[in-house]
Amino acid sequence: MPYSLDDKLVVGISSRALFDLEAENMIFEEQGVEAYTRYQIEHENDILQPGTAFPLVKALHNLKANGNDMTEIIIMSRNSPETCLRIFKSIEYYGLNISRAALVSGAAITPYLEPLKVDLFLSPQEEDIQDAINANIAAAIICRQPEEIDPDKEISQIRIAFDGDAVIFSDEAEKIYQAEGLEAFAIHERELAGTPLQAGPFAKLLKTISTLQMAFPAGKVPIRTALVTARNTPAHERAIRTLRAWNVHVDEAFFLGGVEKTQILRAFGAHIFFDDQEIHTEPASKVVPAARVPYKDDLK
């Protein structure tokens, strides 16, 4: 029988998100594909250093139920097959359980996300992420690696933090805030406190994670989630009621009302933080792995 991905959390990850390939990418951008290909072949026995998403991937390998893996990590890269040996040698060196890949030689990644049942796609390549978001797949532009992250640290519990509006929830309320200001936003959210928000690009992912959490007994759940949002009272109520309507559980929630998110994320120990605004992801990325969720093209 074919190998099934139906019951797994599938994460598609680019080689530049998993490993530090910034110097190699500079060769590609400045000298072209031939120079890049030649460099990768000449250095294919040189092990790559961990990248921003490395701790998350390492932690996801520990997500098991009854001895079975609950996640599948797939390398999804614009690399060609002839330049991928260095990537797979590095995967083997670090003992990562990654055996599947889509290597498209510069072509678009997006057409392969749905056939491979990808729940989350991470890459620093903005074009690929934008295409994925437009195709209604949870995707985010990975930021540079935090200086404080120790890739060798053992992780017993995965910690994932999400912003609310335009990430878990739709950008309905965000648009009102941007167009009419804080007071109009507060009035709108108070009046609609009992009406669930529409789902955002990461709602399905959060629901999938919540379902995975239910497979474990209380106190032994290997994945923990947090809502870290600029909402505060009275706008908190609609967010809570929306999650309740979806039958989704988050372990921690921070309604910060404009307070800087970075130190909260450090204290939470996020292995990844998703936000739609660079003013939040940029400072956060200095202390925790972070990724920006772009808006759909038709919503910009």
RODO-2510 file (C-alpha; in nm, 4 decimals, decimal comma):
residues 300
     n   res          X          Y          Z
     1     m     0,0000     0,0000     0,0000
     2     p     0,1173     0,3583    -0,0645
     3     y     0,2600     0,5511     0,2294
     4     s    -0,0162     0,7686     0,3734
     5     l     0,0258     1,1258     0,4972
     6     d    -0,3404     1,1591     0,5969
     7     d    -0,2949     1,1159     0,9709
     8     k     0,0213     1,3252     1,0074
     9     l     0,1116     1,6885     1,0596
    10     v     0,3008     1,7545     0,7354
    11     v     0,5575     2,0340     0,7373
    12     g     0,7178     2,1389     0,4114
    13     i     1,0449     2,3186     0,4710
    14     s     1,2958     2,4744     0,2373
    15     s     1,6639     2,3869     0,2681
    16     r     1,7383     2,7527     0,3555
    17     a     1,4934     2,7361     0,6460
    18     l     1,6427     2,4132     0,7816
    19     f     2,0100     2,5018     0,7271
    20     d     2,2177     2,8189     0,7125
    21     l     2,2620     2,8677     0,3393
    22     e     2,2857     3,2465     0,3315
    23     a     2,6421     3,2507     0,1935
    24     e     2,5464     2,9989    -0,0746
    25     n     2,2356     3,1977    -0,1611
    26     m     2,4504     3,5068    -0,2065
    27     i     2,6597     3,3154    -0,4597
    28     f     2,3401     3,2250    -0,6438
    29     e     2,2105     3,5824    -0,6458
    30     e     2,5420     3,7465    -0,7407
    31     q     2,6999     3,4853    -0,9705
    32     g     2,4086     3,2790    -1,0984
    33     v     2,2905     2,9192    -1,0965
    34     e     2,6013     2,7680    -1,2582
    35     a     2,8366     2,9138    -0,9957
    36     y     2,5973     2,8046    -0,7206
    37     t     2,5736     2,4510    -0,8596
    38     r     2,9506     2,4251    -0,8932
    39     y     3,0026     2,5488    -0,5357
    40     q     2,7505     2,3036    -0,3879
    41     i     2,9036     2,0083    -0,5723
    42     e     3,2558     2,1086    -0,4679
    43     h     3,1403     2,1374    -0,1038
    44     e     2,8897     1,8534    -0,0923
    45     n     3,0834     1,6777     0,1848
    46     d     3,0877     1,9927     0,3996
    47     i     2,8189     1,9755     0,6662
    48     l     2,5824     2,2725     0,6779
    49     q     2,5161     2,4644     0,9984
    50     p     2,1635     2,4572     1,1462
    51     g     1,9203     2,7247     1,0301
    52     t     1,6259     2,9021     1,1907
    53     a     1,3787     2,6144     1,1699
    54     f     1,6250     2,3454     1,2790
    55     p     1,5145     2,3374     1,6478
    56     l     1,1479     2,3155     1,5444
    57     v     1,2144     2,0278     1,3056
    58     k     1,4243     1,8491     1,5654
    59     a     1,1435     1,8904     1,8190
    60     l     0,8755     1,7698     1,5765
    61     h     1,0629     1,4403     1,5434
    62     n     0,9771     1,3740     1,9081
    63     l     0,6030     1,4045     1,8481
    64     k     0,4945     1,0419     1,8646
    65     a     0,1864     0,8502     1,9783
    66     n     0,2037     0,4785     2,0560
    67     g     0,5512     0,4766     1,9051
    68     n     0,4330     0,6164     1,5717
    69     d     0,5488     0,9452     1,4196
    70     m     0,2765     1,2086     1,4155
    71     t     0,4676     1,4412     1,1845
    72     e     0,6251     1,4236     0,8416
    73     i     0,8951     1,6707     0,7412
    74     i     0,9445     1,7149     0,3660
    75     i     1,2262     1,9169     0,2097
    76     m     1,0667     2,1425    -0,0531
    77     s     1,3370     2,3290    -0,2370
    78     r     1,4157     2,5163    -0,5557
    79     n     1,7445     2,3251    -0,5556
    80     s     1,8048     2,0795    -0,8366
    81     p     1,8637     1,7101    -0,7671
    82     e     2,2348     1,7521    -0,8500
    83     t     2,2806     2,0184    -0,5795
    84     c     2,0872     1,8372    -0,3062
    85     l     2,3499     1,5855    -0,1916
    86     r     2,5003     1,8325     0,0555
    87     i     2,1555     1,8877     0,2075
    88     f     2,0905     1,5172     0,2576
    89     k     2,4410     1,4529     0,3892
    90     s     2,3749     1,7250     0,6492
    91     i     2,0346     1,5737     0,7344
    92     e     2,2052     1,2377     0,7901
    93     y     2,4841     1,3961     0,9954
    94     y     2,2378     1,5520     1,2396
    95     g     2,0244     1,2386     1,2596
    96     l     1,7103     1,4055     1,1302
    97     n     1,4249     1,1809     1,0240
    98     i     1,3714     1,3360     0,6811
    99     s     1,3564     1,1040     0,3829
   100     r     1,1202     1,2812     0,1418
   101     a     1,1835     1,5807    -0,0787
   102     a     1,0497     1,7848    -0,3688
   103     l     1,3404     1,9371    -0,5637
   104     v     1,2131     2,1529    -0,8476
   105     s     1,5208     2,3162    -1,0094
   106     g     1,3956     2,6730    -0,9769
   107     a     1,0305     2,6035    -1,0588
   108     a     0,7371     2,7025    -0,8364
   109     i     0,6884     2,4963    -0,5202
   110     t     0,3177     2,5696    -0,4694
   111     p     0,1705     2,3113    -0,7131
   112     y     0,3230     2,0332    -0,5020
   113     l     0,1995     2,1488    -0,1596
   114     e    -0,1530     2,0127    -0,1896
   115     p    -0,0593     1,6719    -0,3411
   116     l     0,1863     1,6246    -0,0529
   117     k    -0,0839     1,7318     0,1979
   118     v     0,1360     2,0049     0,3457
   119     d    -0,0153     2,1635     0,6579
   120     l     0,2629     2,4209     0,7015
   121     f     0,5257     2,5528     0,4612
   122     l     0,8312     2,7475     0,5822
   123     s     1,0803     2,9235     0,3575
   124     p     1,2709     3,2528     0,3350
   125     q     1,1635     3,2725    -0,0322
   126     e     0,8857     3,5338    -0,0229
   127     e     0,7487     3,4481    -0,3680
   128     d     0,6907     3,0837    -0,2749
   129     i     0,5272     3,1767     0,0559
   130     q     0,3005     3,4349    -0,1082
   131     d     0,1881     3,1775    -0,3653
   132     a     0,1157     2,9269    -0,0879
   133     i    -0,0907     3,1790     0,1104
   134     n    -0,2849     3,2650    -0,2060
   135     a    -0,3548     2,8905    -0,2405
   136     n    -0,4980     2,8814     0,1158
   137     i    -0,2057     2,6887     0,2664
   138     a    -0,0523     2,7969     0,5973
   139     a     0,2874     2,9389     0,5078
   140     a     0,5322     3,1900     0,6510
   141     i     0,8538     3,3674     0,5573
   142     i     1,1162     3,2447     0,8011
   143     c     1,3331     3,5114     0,9637
   144     r     1,7068     3,4988     1,0268
   145     q     1,8249     3,2641     1,3015
   146     p     1,8282     3,4057     1,6567
   147     e     2,1746     3,4397     1,8066
   148     e     2,0648     3,2816     2,1346
   149     i     1,9297     2,9552     1,9928
   150     d     2,1218     2,6374     2,0787
   151     p     2,0519     2,3803     1,8029
   152     d     2,1960     2,1000     2,0184
   153     k     1,9540     2,1585     2,3051
   154     e     1,7166     1,8692     2,3667
   155     i     1,3509     1,9691     2,3423
   156     s     1,0921     1,7743     2,5398
   157     q     0,7936     1,9953     2,4532
   158     i     0,7329     2,1890     2,1296
   159     r     0,6143     2,5453     2,1877
   160     i     0,4369     2,7320     1,9088
   161     a     0,3095     3,0899     1,9393
   162     f     0,0571     3,2569     1,7100
   163     d    -0,0604     3,6115     1,6606
   164     g    -0,4378     3,6458     1,6317
   165     d    -0,5746     3,8770     1,3627
   166     a    -0,4624     3,7957     1,0061
   167     v    -0,2920     3,4768     1,1329
   168     i    -0,5300     3,2524     1,3299
   169     f    -0,8276     3,4785     1,2597
   170     s    -0,9141     3,6634     0,9406
   171     d    -0,7995     4,0212     0,8893
   172     e    -1,1569     4,1543     0,9268
   173     a    -1,0900     4,3361     1,2544
   174     e    -0,7363     4,4323     1,1532
   175     k    -0,8748     4,6214     0,8531
   176     i    -1,1063     4,8247     1,0766
   177     y    -0,8204     4,9102     1,3100
   178     q    -0,5979     5,0185     1,0211
   179     a    -0,8711     5,2228     0,8508
   180     e    -1,0593     5,3744     1,1446
   181     g    -0,8352     5,3468     1,4506
   182     l    -0,8360     5,1822     1,7908
   183     e    -1,1666     5,3233     1,9174
   184     a    -1,3604     5,2025     1,6140
   185     f    -1,1901     4,8620     1,6443
   186     a    -1,2906     4,8331     2,0120
   187     i    -1,6528     4,9282     1,9399
   188     h    -1,6700     4,6821     1,6496
   189     e    -1,5319     4,3953     1,8577
   190     r    -1,7564     4,4721     2,1551
   191     e    -2,0661     4,4734     1,9352
   192     l    -1,9652     4,1442     1,7713
   193     a    -1,8258     3,9746     2,0818
   194     g    -2,0635     3,6794     2,0397
   195     t    -1,9996     3,6391     1,6660
   196     p    -1,7038     3,4133     1,5834
   197     l    -1,4307     3,5602     1,3642
   198     q    -1,3696     3,4085     1,0243
   199     a    -1,0783     3,1671     0,9973
   200     g    -0,7371     3,3070     0,9073
   201     p    -0,4578     3,1344     0,7130
   202     f    -0,3320     2,9451     1,0209
   203     a    -0,6700     2,8414     1,1644
   204     k    -0,6575     2,4960     1,0057
   205     l    -0,3034     2,4394     1,1361
   206     l    -0,4057     2,5379     1,4884
   207     k    -0,7054     2,3029     1,4681
   208     t    -0,4777     2,0190     1,3521
   209     i    -0,2378     2,0823     1,6408
   210     s    -0,5278     2,0950     1,8863
   211     t    -0,6474     1,7561     1,7594
   212     l    -0,2969     1,6099     1,7976
   213     q    -0,2825     1,7360     2,1563
   214     m    -0,5963     1,5396     2,2398
   215     a    -0,4112     1,2151     2,1684
   216     f    -0,2082     1,2594     2,4881
   217     p    -0,3081     1,2403     2,8557
   218     a    -0,3191     1,5618     3,0563
   219     g     0,0224     1,6638     3,1808
   220     k     0,2023     1,4643     2,9102
   221     v     0,1211     1,6665     2,5994
   222     p     0,4464     1,7203     2,4022
   223     i     0,3218     2,0320     2,2226
   224     r     0,2095     2,3612     2,3784
   225     t     0,0470     2,6579     2,2037
   226     a     0,0100     3,0256     2,2856
   227     l    -0,1955     3,3114     2,1456
   228     v     0,0152     3,6279     2,1637
   229     t    -0,1948     3,9189     2,0428
   230     a    -0,2136     4,2971     2,0586
   231     r    -0,5814     4,2616     2,1469
   232     n    -0,6886     4,3509     2,5003
   233     t    -1,0204     4,4097     2,6740
   234     p    -1,2877     4,4383     2,5447
   235     a    -1,1573     4,2772     2,2234
   236     h    -1,0344     3,9680     2,4084
   237     e    -1,3842     3,8216     2,4381
   238     r    -1,4414     3,7687     2,0681
   239     a    -1,1089     3,5901     2,0302
   240     i    -1,1867     3,3543     2,3185
   241     r    -1,5396     3,2850     2,1949
   242     t    -1,4104     3,2180     1,8447
   243     l    -1,1672     2,9529     1,9664
   244     r    -1,4457     2,8017     2,1766
   245     a    -1,6767     2,7903     1,8728
   246     w    -1,4036     2,6112     1,6778
   247     n    -1,3536     2,3661     1,9680
   248     v    -0,9877     2,4656     1,9680
   249     h    -0,7726     2,4717     2,2799
   250     v    -0,4763     2,7041     2,3318
   251     d    -0,2639     2,6513     2,6392
   252     e    -0,1684     3,0126     2,7025
   253     a    -0,3046     3,3482     2,5856
   254     f    -0,1514     3,6935     2,6159
   255     f    -0,3706     3,9968     2,5432
   256     l    -0,0995     4,2596     2,5363
   257     g    -0,2750     4,5724     2,4137
   258     g     0,0334     4,7045     2,2385
   259     v     0,2927     4,5807     2,4901
   260     e     0,6055     4,4474     2,3124
   261     k     0,5779     4,0754     2,2395
   262     t     0,9453     3,9798     2,2386
   263     q     1,0015     3,9182     2,6088
   264     i     0,6734     3,7270     2,6401
   265     l     0,7878     3,4993     2,3583
   266     r     1,1261     3,4522     2,5260
   267     a     0,9571     3,3603     2,8542
   268     f     0,7206     3,1210     2,6752
   269     g     1,0209     2,9624     2,5021
   270     a     0,8678     2,9626     2,1542
   271     h     1,0293     2,7344     1,8994
   272     i     0,8423     2,9313     1,6322
   273     f     0,6294     3,2473     1,6399
   274     f     0,3921     3,3452     1,3592
   275     d     0,2833     3,7064     1,3069
   276     d     0,1616     3,9078     1,0086
   277     q     0,3606     4,2235     1,0859
   278     e     0,7337     4,2740     1,0481
   279     i     0,7320     4,5188     1,3419
   280     h     0,6644     4,2134     1,5591
   281     t     0,8585     3,9384     1,3813
   282     e     1,1783     4,1424     1,3432
   283     p     1,2416     4,2060     1,7171
   284     a     1,1053     3,8640     1,8115
   285     s     1,3445     3,6911     1,5689
   286     k     1,6388     3,8110     1,7748
   287     v     1,5380     3,5844     2,0665
   288     v     1,3123     3,3109     1,9193
   289     p     1,2614     3,1617     1,5727
   290     a     0,9990     3,3757     1,3994
   291     a     0,8176     3,3832     1,0667
   292     r     0,5992     3,6415     0,8963
   293     v     0,2623     3,5483     0,7468
   294     p     0,1919     3,7612     0,4364
   295     y    -0,1540     3,8805     0,3401
   296     k    -0,3322     3,7276     0,0444
   297     d    -0,2685     3,9251    -0,2737
   298     d    -0,6370     4,0156    -0,3028
   299     l    -0,6410     4,1486     0,0543
   300     k    -0,3397     4,3811     0,0330
***
